[in-house]
Each structure stands twice: as C-alpha cells, then as structure tokens.
Amino acid sequence: MEHLKNLVDIHQFNGFPAPENPLFSVYQCTQTCQMGDRQFISDFYMIGFKKLKSGIIMYGRTKYDTDNGSMMFIKPRQVVEFKSVEYDEDAFIMFIHEDFLHGHYLHSEISKYGFFDYETNETLHLSPSEEQIMWDLYYKIEKEYHNNADEYSKDIILAHIDSMLKYSQRFYKRQFIHRTELSKKTVSKFNEAIANHFKNDLPLNQRLPSVNALASQLNMSPRYLSDLLKQETGKTAIELIHIYLINEAKNLLKTNDNRVSEIAYELGFENLPYFSRLFKKETGVSPNQFKKGLLN
C-alpha cells in the first residue's frame, strides 16, 4: 500500500497538476477526475465535496457509492481508495498536511471534530443552500491559494477551513435531528446490545462492554454512534454504558448477599477502586454506603 508523505506524490498519484504549496493544496474536478485506483494512506487531512455519478470511494471500513451532495472528511493515515470515480457535478478536494496547522489553534481543535472518525456511510448530506455555503468557502480558499503568498495567506486559508468545519458540525446536528426516528431506533438497539452482551458467558476481562464492540455490532463507527446518542439522549455511548452498569450493580446489591467486590467482578470490573469511583459518581454514595443503606 502506498504511503504518500508529500503533496507532490499525492498529486502525481491522482493525476493532478503540481501543487503550489508543499503543505496545502486544493483541486476542483469537473465531471471526471483521474483518481488513483489503488489504496493509499497519507499524512494529510482531506476535505471534499462530491456528487458521484459512478465509481466508489472507500475510506475507513466501508464504501461510498453513488449519492447526492455530500462531504467527506479523511484524517491522516486512514486508508483511502478511489475506483473509477466519475462525478455527476463539480467536486472539490483539499489536502492539508499536519505541519500546515502548526502554530494555529486548528492544530489542536481539528481533532475535536468527530466526523473525521466517521465511516463513509455516515457521510454529511447537504441541502442545496448548505452546498452553496460550502462552495462559497471553497472559492475563497481557492482564490487565496492561487494568489501570491504573503504573511496573511496561511491564516486566511485556515480561517475559511475553520468556518467550513464549523458549518459541517452545524449541518451534522441538523442531519441528526432530521433522523430522529433513526436515532430512537439506535438508542433502543444500543441498549439491547448492552443487555445481550451480559447474557453471553464471557471471560472476566471481556465482560465490560466497550464502545468499539457495541458500535461494530450496530455497523457504525464509535464516534458517529456516540454523537448520535448524545444528540438523542444527552449522553455519550460510554456514559450510557456506565449508567447501565451502575443500574445493574444497584440491582445486584439489592437482590443478593455477595460482597461489593464480588458484584464488581461479576460485572467485569477487575479494578475495584474504579468500580467504586464510578458508582459514587453516578449515585453520590459508595457501593458499601448504598448496601448499608439498604440494610438499615
């Protein structure tokens, strides 16, 4: 698999003209793009907009087939593959090397945008008015990219990229809200998956359910699942797991005479102090205080 560490390699690999900046580039496709048909990874963030007529774009674990008006967000060292891509309308793509972000607050902020960890089937679909906003920002970035660089160029480009990311966050919120029925089904399926997890006779070190394992069962990326649950319930996936575990612990403390340590181990906690801290965080009292209160 190709590991593309510089922009010249990426542009050559995908049949693009030579970049004007060693750490940042933009490229607009009209109808078709001669994209490399092999898998590759790179040291670049990639942000793109596309409407596919044919072909497949793959990143993460899933594939993106034909669909209208959607954004893609790819982080460094994520496997990417383009296959016979042909666009229904114009598309754009930006390559941002990690080093291009040095000295700018986006260097740390960009990792907070969860959609860089989403899968392709969790893509951001845009309305016509949202598409226009993205294109307007892209044209501003493109104009600055092709201008003679000066001391303001990088900050102006990154300011527009920051706006694009903020709008994407807003549009994802809108998409989550519009998918309310899907969200409700996801919450139910998530809770069911946790319950089924405890029905399995698993070894001690596998009893605690993880977000990754539950997301895999639901065919979602962990980040997308957590954001979807947060929108619907106000709680992240790990917070919902903790709530479930503490409810189970409270039930066991009420219904049997086992010691707190035995109940913790039964639920999969190998670290008793961690269980006690989590229990107190959720209930306001320690497991022992909770059990003594029941006895009194």
C-alpha positions in Angstrom: 0.0 0.0 0.0 1.3 3.5 -0.9 2.1 5.8 2.0 2.1 9.3 0.5 4.0 11.7 2.6 4.2 14.8 0.4 1.8 16.7 -1.8 3.8 16.1 -5.0 3.4 12.4 -4.5 -0.4 12.7 -3.8 -0.9 14.9 -6.9 1.1 12.6 -9.1 -0.7 9.5 -7.7 -4.1 11.1 -8.5 -3.2 12.7 -11.8 -3.5 16.3 -10.5 -1.2 19.2 -11.6 1.7 20.0 -9.4 0.7 21.8 -6.1 1.5 25.4 -5.5 2.3 24.9 -1.8 4.2 21.9 -0.3 1.8 21.5 2.7 -1.6 22.6 1.3 -3.5 22.3 -2.0 -7.0 22.5 -3.5 -8.3 20.8 -6.6 -11.7 21.1 -8.3 -12.9 18.3 -10.5 -15.3 18.9 -13.4 -17.4 15.8 -14.3 -14.5 13.4 -14.1 -11.2 13.1 -12.1 -8.4 10.8 -12.9 -8.0 9.4 -9.4 -5.5 6.8 -8.5 -7.2 3.4 -8.3 -5.0 1.9 -5.6 -5.3 2.0 -1.8 -3.2 4.6 -0.1 -2.6 6.4 3.2 -1.2 9.9 3.6 -0.1 12.4 6.2 -2.8 14.8 5.1 -6.3 15.7 6.2 -8.6 15.6 3.2 -11.9 17.6 3.0 -14.0 17.1 -0.1 -17.4 17.6 -1.6 -18.8 15.3 -4.3 -21.8 14.1 -6.2 -20.9 10.7 -7.6 -22.2 9.5 -11.0 -20.3 6.3 -10.9 -17.4 4.7 -9.1 -16.6 4.0 -5.5 -14.7 6.0 -2.8 -13.6 3.9 0.1 -12.2 5.1 3.5 -12.4 3.6 6.9 -14.1 0.2 6.7 -16.9 0.9 4.3 -17.5 2.2 0.8 -19.3 5.3 -0.5 -21.4 4.6 -3.6 -23.4 7.0 -5.7 -25.2 9.6 -3.7 -26.0 13.3 -3.9 -24.3 16.3 -2.4 -22.2 15.1 0.5 -18.9 16.0 2.2 -16.1 13.6 3.1 -13.6 14.1 5.9 -10.5 11.9 6.0 -7.7 12.1 8.6 -4.0 11.3 8.2 -3.0 7.7 7.9 -6.5 6.5 7.1 -6.8 4.0 4.3 -8.3 5.6 1.1 -9.2 4.2 -2.2 -10.8 5.7 -5.3 -12.2 3.4 -8.0 -13.3 4.7 -11.5 -14.7 7.9 -10.0 -16.9 10.0 -12.2 -18.8 12.9 -10.8 -22.4 14.0 -11.6 -21.5 17.6 -11.0 -18.4 19.5 -10.0 -16.5 18.4 -6.9 -13.6 19.7 -4.8 -10.9 18.3 -2.6 -8.4 19.9 -0.2 -5.2 18.3 1.2 -4.0 19.8 4.5 -0.7 18.5 5.8 -0.5 18.2 9.6 2.5 20.6 9.6 0.4 23.3 7.8 -1.6 23.6 11.1 1.4 24.2 13.3 1.2 27.5 15.2 -2.6 27.7 14.6 -5.3 26.8 17.0 -6.7 24.3 14.4 -3.7 22.2 15.2 -5.4 21.0 18.4 -9.0 21.9 17.5 -9.3 19.8 14.4 -9.1 16.6 16.4 -12.3 17.6 18.2 -14.4 17.3 15.1 -15.7 13.8 15.4 -16.7 13.4 11.7 -13.1 12.8 10.8 -13.7 9.4 12.5 -17.0 8.7 10.8 -17.4 6.0 8.2 -18.4 6.7 4.6 -22.0 5.5 5.2 -22.2 8.2 7.9 -21.4 11.0 5.5 -22.7 14.5 5.7 -25.5 15.1 3.2 -26.1 18.7 2.3 -29.2 20.6 1.3 -28.8 23.0 -1.8 -28.4 26.0 0.5 -25.8 24.2 2.5 -23.9 23.2 -0.7 -23.8 26.9 -1.7 -22.2 27.8 1.7 -19.5 25.2 1.2 -18.8 26.2 -2.4 -18.6 29.9 -1.3 -16.0 29.0 1.3 -14.1 26.8 -1.1 -13.9 29.6 -3.7 -12.5 31.9 -1.1 -9.9 29.3 -0.2 -9.1 28.5 -3.8 -8.6 32.3 -4.6 -6.2 32.7 -1.7 -4.4 29.5 -2.7 -3.7 30.8 -6.2 -2.8 34.4 -5.0 0.8 35.3 -4.4 1.5 34.1 -0.9 2.2 36.7 1.8 2.2 36.8 5.6 -1.6 36.6 5.8 -2.2 33.8 3.3 -2.0 30.9 5.7 -4.2 32.5 8.4 -6.8 33.4 5.9 -6.9 29.9 4.4 -7.1 28.3 7.8 -9.8 30.7 8.9 -12.0 29.6 5.9 -11.2 26.0 6.6 -12.2 26.6 10.3 -15.5 28.0 9.1 -16.1 25.0 6.8 -15.6 22.7 9.7 -17.9 24.7 12.0 -20.6 24.7 9.3 -20.1 21.0 8.9 -20.7 20.5 12.6 -23.8 22.6 12.4 -25.1 20.6 9.4 -24.4 17.3 11.1 -26.5 18.5 14.0 -29.3 19.2 11.6 -28.9 15.8 10.0 -29.1 14.1 13.4 -32.3 16.0 14.2 -33.8 15.1 10.8 -33.0 11.5 11.5 -34.9 11.4 14.8 -36.6 8.1 14.1 -33.3 6.5 13.2 -31.8 8.0 16.4 -34.6 6.5 18.6 -34.1 3.1 16.9 -30.3 3.4 17.6 -30.9 4.1 21.3 -33.1 1.0 21.6 -30.6 -1.1 19.6 -27.7 0.2 21.7 -29.4 -0.7 25.0 -30.4 -4.1 23.6 -26.8 -4.7 22.5 -25.6 -3.9 26.1 -28.1 -6.3 27.6 -27.2 -9.1 25.1 -23.6 -8.5 26.0 -24.2 -9.5 29.6 -26.2 -12.6 28.6 -23.0 -14.1 27.0 -20.8 -16.2 29.2 -17.6 -14.2 28.6 -14.3 -14.4 30.5 -13.8 -11.7 33.2 -11.5 -9.5 31.0 -14.2 -9.3 28.3 -17.3 -8.7 30.4 -17.2 -5.0 30.3 -18.8 -3.8 27.1 -16.7 -1.4 25.0 -18.0 1.4 22.7 -15.9 -0.1 19.9 -17.5 -3.5 20.2 -21.1 -2.2 20.5 -20.6 0.2 17.6 -19.3 -2.7 15.5 -22.5 -4.7 16.3 -24.6 -1.8 15.1 -22.4 -1.3 12.0 -21.4 2.3 13.0 -18.1 4.0 13.8 -17.7 4.5 17.6 -17.5 8.3 17.1 -20.7 8.5 15.0 -22.6 6.2 17.4 -21.6 8.4 20.4 -22.5 11.6 18.6 -25.9 10.2 17.5 -26.7 9.0 21.1 -25.5 12.3 22.5 -27.9 14.2 20.2 -30.9 12.0 21.2 -30.2 11.3 24.9 -27.8 14.0 26.0 -25.4 11.1 26.9 -22.4 9.7 25.1 -22.1 6.0 24.4 -19.6 5.5 27.3 -21.9 7.4 29.7 -24.9 5.2 28.7 -22.7 2.1 29.3 -21.8 3.4 32.7 -25.5 4.1 33.6 -26.4 0.6 32.5 -23.6 -0.9 34.6 -24.5 1.1 37.7 -28.1 0.2 37.4 -27.1 -3.5 37.2 -24.8 -3.0 40.2 -27.6 -1.4 42.2 -29.9 -4.3 41.3 -27.3 -6.9 42.4 -26.6 -5.0 45.6 -30.3 -5.1 46.4 -31.0 -8.7 45.5 -28.1 -10.8 46.7 -25.8 -11.1 49.7 -22.5 -11.0 47.7 -19.8 -8.6 48.8 -19.2 -5.5 46.8 -16.0 -6.9 45.3 -17.8 -10.0 44.1 -20.5 -7.9 42.4 -17.9 -5.7 40.8 -16.1 -8.8 39.4 -19.4 -10.3 38.2 -20.0 -7.2 36.1 -16.5 -7.4 34.7 -14.6 -4.8 36.8 -11.2 -6.1 37.5 -10.3 -2.9 39.3 -12.5 -2.5 42.5 -11.5 1.2 43.2 -12.5 2.1 39.6 -15.9 0.5 40.1 -16.3 2.3 43.5 -15.4 5.7 41.9 -17.8 5.1 39.0 -20.6 4.0 41.3 -20.2 7.1 43.6 -20.0 9.4 40.6 -23.4 8.1 39.3 -25.2 7.7 42.7 -23.5 10.1 45.1 -22.6 7.3 47.5 -20.1 4.4 47.5 -21.3 0.8 46.9 -20.7 0.0 50.6 -22.8 3.0 51.7 -25.5 2.0 49.3 -25.6 -1.5 50.6 -25.6 -0.4 54.2 -28.5 2.0 53.5 -30.5 -1.0 52.2 -29.8 -3.0 55.3 -30.8 -0.1 57.5 
